[in-house]
Amino acid sequence: MAKPRLLFISNLFPDTREPYRGLDNATILHGLTDRWDVATLAVRPVLPFARRGWQPREIDRILSPRFVACRYVPKIGHAVNHKLMAAALRPALAELRGAFSVALSSWIYPDCCAVSLLARELGFPFVAIAQGSDVHQYLAIPKRCAIIRSHLPSAQTIITRSVDLARRLDEEAGLPTERIVPIYNGIDLERFQPGDKEEVRKELSLPQGGRIVLFVGNFVAIKNPLLLIDAFLRLREERDFEDITLVMVGGGPLEGTIAFRADRPQTEGRILLAGRQMAPTVAKFMQAADVLCLPSDLEGLPNVVLEAFASGLRVVASRVGGIPEVHNADSLGRLVPPRDLDALTDALRVVLAAQPDRDRIRRHAEKFTWQRAADAYHGVLSRAAA
């Protein structure tokens, strides 16, 4: 019996230049290939004269990716960018009309709004995915929020990555509650698992003695990496924590500021910048660390928290977004109010002073599998296609 065909449409899909881009979406699609024939329209917003010629990763060729260039208007294009994306997608979707059972789109504006326009025009069912940052940022922009309110109700289902995101779409955007379905992402439990801390530290050229605080994420203001540096420097002034090291994995706009702070005399080489890393190396840093710290202002449900748990690593994080939904016991670390330097410092002090129960933390993480996530997506997509 032929499998039903799923068409995935989003800018959040990886290529060889940006292998990090939309990895969670690609992982879900791979998990669906045993039950769906998957094809992909990977949208690439571009300005005039921008470099093109995108190529898929070898692993993603099974998902039949086709890259679609799309014009957009930076900063002031709130009213038109979803229409520009719809215009770029229209020829491909008209060509594929009738050749797929349901469309799946990720990133609520402009992607899902563009697909909504075309779904009504060409007559196909679609499911939307709200990632996290799109909800937090765009519901606060009146013009974008109005477009989202107008277009997303035509989706058969809106999948959110946490219960908190579902609540926000309901309360702040007025989207129909009965169509919103939270589905947590999964974790690669084979890649992210506890390891030999001393051996991994040798491999990564990290300090053998002392304790390591790890940050993994974008160096942007909303993630508050500078607040973490302040908390770290406070702790290092205490005799019991003179041995700690802060390792920061990632990159972004604050990279220069962080490098300047890391190079000051009082850090004594104890702030190490590891750059952006792929998942296998991130997993090793988690095996080497004593705590992951994520002091963000806003979050959906960052996979890095679940990956830390799978590695047997405790997490100190802000009590925001969907994090409290999965970080629900003191054995997993501590949650603190956002932007509270005293609370963040105290939480790191408490966690670093106690011995972790890595087996218990790992068992908690084992509930969050990609297979469970793929099964939930399959159910939603099957109902939409029907």
N, C-alpha and C positions, 0 to 999 in steps of 0.2 A: 504494500500500500504506500502511495507517495506521501511524503511528509508535507504538512502545510508550510507555506512560505512566509517568512518574516522579513520585513524590510526595516532595517535600522537606519535612522536619519539623525545626524547630529554633528556638530563641530568637535564633540568630545570623543574622538577615536584616534588611536595612535598612528604614527607613521615613522619612517626611519629617522627623520630629523627630530621629532618630538616623541620618543618612545614612551614617555611618561603620560602623555595626554590621554585622558579618558580610559585609563587602564581598567578601572572597575567595570565600565561598560563592555569593553572587549572581553573581560573574563566571564561576565554573565552570558554574552553571546556564545562563547566557546562552550559554556555549560548547557546551552540549549541545542547544540547542533545534532545531538542524538535524536531529538524529537521535532526539530524544525529545519527546513532548508533556509539558511540565513544569507541575505544579501545586505550590503551596506552602502549608503550614500554618505560619505564623510565630507561635510561642508567645511570649506576653508575661506573665512572672510579675508579679503585682500584689498589693499589700496593700489592705485595705479602704479605700474612698474615694479610691483612686489615680485619676489622670486616665487616661481611655481614649480611644477614637476614633482609632486609628492609621490612617494613610493610606500607601499605597505610593508610592515614587518613580515618576514617569511611565515611566521606562525599564524598571521591573520589572513593569509591568502584563501583559506577555507571559508572565510566570511565574505568573499567576493566583493572587496571594497572598490568603490569608484569615487574618486575625489572630485568635488564640485566647487569651483571657485565662485565666490559670492562678493559683490561689492557691498560696502557698508559706509556709514557716515559716523566718524568718531565723535564721541562726547555729546553732540547735539542731535543725533539721529534717532531719538526715542520714537518718534511717530512713523518712521519709515523703514527702519532696519529689518523688521520682520517681513515687510512687503518686498524689500530688495532680496531677502533670502528666498521668499516664495517664488519670485521671478526667476532666480537662478535654478531652483529645483524643479520648476514647472515642466520643462522639456523632458527631463529624465522620468518624472512621475507620470506624465502623459504617455510616455513610451512604455512604461511598466504597468500601466493601468490594467487591472484584472489579473496580473501575474503574481500578486502576493495576497495573502489572506488578511494581514494586519500590519500596520506600521507601528514602530516603537521609536519615540523621539526623546532626547535627553537635553536638559537646560531649558527652563521654562520660557525665557525670552533671549533672543528672538526665535530660537529653533522650534520650540513646541508651538509657538504662536504662528509661525510660518507654516508648519505642517497642518495646523488647524484650518488655516485659510484654504489650503489645497485639498484637505480631506472633505470639506464641504463642497468645494468646486468639482472635484473628481469622483466623490462618492466612495470613500474607503474608510474603514474604522482605524482609529489610532489610540495608542496608549502613551501618556507623557510620564517622564521621570523628572522629579524635582531633586536636584543634587544637594543643595544646601546653601552655598554662597549666593546662588541665583535668587533664592527665596529671601535671605537676609538682606541682600543689597537692593533688589529690584522692587520689593514691596514698599520700600521707603522712598522710591522715586515716583511721584504721583502719575506722570504720563505712562511710565512702563506698567505700574500697578493697574491702571485703567485698562490697558491693552490686555494684560494677563487675565483680568476679571472678565473681559469680553470674550476671549478666545479659548481659555482652558476648559470651560464647562462643556465644550463639544467633544472632549476626550472621553472615551469609554471608561477609562480609569486613569487616575493620577497616582503614580507610585512615588512615595517619599522614602528617604533613607533613614528616617527616624520618626517616632511618634510626635516629637516636638515640631518637626517640619509640617506634619499633617495638621497639627493644631493651628499653626500660623496661617496655613493656606485657608483653613476654615474661618478663623476669627478675623484675620487681617485682609484677606482677599475675598471672603464670602463665597468660596468655592464649595460645591455640594459635598457634604461630609460622606455621604454614602458612596461616593466615587473615589475617595482617597484611601489608599491602601499602603500602610508602612511596611517595607521589607528591608531588613538589615542586610548590609553587605556581608560577604563571607571573608574568610582568611585562608591563605595557603598554609595549612597546618603542617605540611611536610617541610616547607621552607622556613617558617617561623616556629621555632621550638627551642627549649633550653639547650645550652651547649656548655662546653668546658671554658669557663671564663678566662682562666690563665692562658690557655692555648690560643684563644681568639684574640686576646689582648696582644700577645706576641705577634700574631699574624698581622694585626692592624697597627703595630708599632705604638700601642697605647701604654701608659704607665702601668707597671705590674702591681704596684702597691696602691693603696688608697681606694676611694670610692669614686664612681663616675656618674655624673648627671648627664643625661642625653636629651637633646632637642632634635626633632626631625620635623621639618616643615619649611614653608616659604618664609623668607626673611621680609615680612611685610608687617605694617603697624598693627593690623588686626590680630596677628599671632603673638604680639608682645614679646619678641625675643629680647629686647633691651631690658624689660622688667625682670626677666629671668637672670640676665647678667647682674643686675643690681642685687637680686636675692642671693645669687652665688657669691658675690663679693662680700656681702654681709656675713654669710656663713664662714667664709675663709678667714674672717677676723677672729673666729672662735677657736680655741685651742683644740677642741675635739674634731674640728673639720678642716684643719690646715692641709689635710691630704687630698681633698676632693679636687676633681677635674671636671670641667664642663666641655662636652663634645657637642658641636653643633653641625648637624647634617642638613644641607639645603642651600638655598641661594635666593636672591631677589633684590629689590630696591634698597633694603637696609644693609646690604652686604658691606659697603664701604664703611658705614658707621660702626658696624659690629667688628670689622677688622681693626679699626682704630681703637675701639675699646679693648679688644683682645690683646693688643700690642703694647698696652700701657704697663709701666713698671710694676704696679701693684698686682697684676695678674700672674707674674712670674712664670709665664708660659703655660698656665693652667687652663686657658681657654683655647681649645683646638677647633679650627674650622675645617671640616672634612669635605665641603663642597656638596654638590648634588650627587646622589648615588642611586643606582638601580636596586631593586628589591633584594637580590642576594646579598649585597654588601650591607644594606640597611639591617637585614636580619642578623648579620654578624655583629654590627654595632650594638644591637639589642642584647645579644648574648654576652657582650662585654660589659654592659652597663649595670648599675644598681638601681636606677630609677629613670623613667621617662618623664619629662616635664613639658606640659602644653598649657601655657598661661593665656589662652586666647580670650578675646572679647566676645567673639561669636563663633559658633561651629555648627555644622550639621551633626554628623556622627563620623569623625575622622577615622579612617581605617587604621591609622597608626596606633590608636589606642587598643584596638582589638589585636593588632599584630604584636604589640608589647605584651599583652596578656598571654598570647600563644607562646611567647618566648619566656614565660615565667617571670616577667618584669613588672614591677609595680609602677603605677602611674600617679603623678601629682598633676592635676589639671583644674582649670576653671569649671565651676558648676554652671555650664551654659549648654544650650542646644540639647542634642540627644545624648551627651556624654553621661549624665546621671542615669540614663536608662540601662546602660551596660556596666557602669562603674558604681556598684551598689553595695559594697562592703569594704570595711577598713582593711581587710586582708589584701585588697587590690591596690591600696595606696591612700590618697586623700584627695578630696575636692575642696576648692576654695572659691571665695567670691572673686570675680574678675577685677583686675587692676588693684588688688590689695597686696602691697608689698610685704607687710607684716605677716599676713596670713600665708602667703606663698613661702616666705622664709621659714615660718614655723612648721608648715607641712613638710617641707624638704628635710628639716631637722629631725622631725619625728620619724619619717620613713627611713632615712639613712641610718638612724640610730638602732633600728630594729632589724632582726633577721627575717627574710622573706620566706613564705611557704610557697615555693615555686610550683610544686605539684598541684596545690590547690588552685593557684592562679591559672595554670595550664588547663585544668579540668573545667574551669569556668569558660575559658576561650573555646573549648571544643564544641560548644553548642552553636558556634557561628561558622558554619561551613558554607562553601560556595555551592555545594550540592543542594543544601536546604534553600539557599537563595534562588537557585535556578528552578527548583521545583515550584516555588512560590510565583516566580515570573511566568512559568509555563501555565499555571492555573489562571492567572490574570489574562494572559494573551489568548488562551483558548476560549475563555468566556467572551472576550472582545471580538474575536474572529467569528464566533457563533452568532 
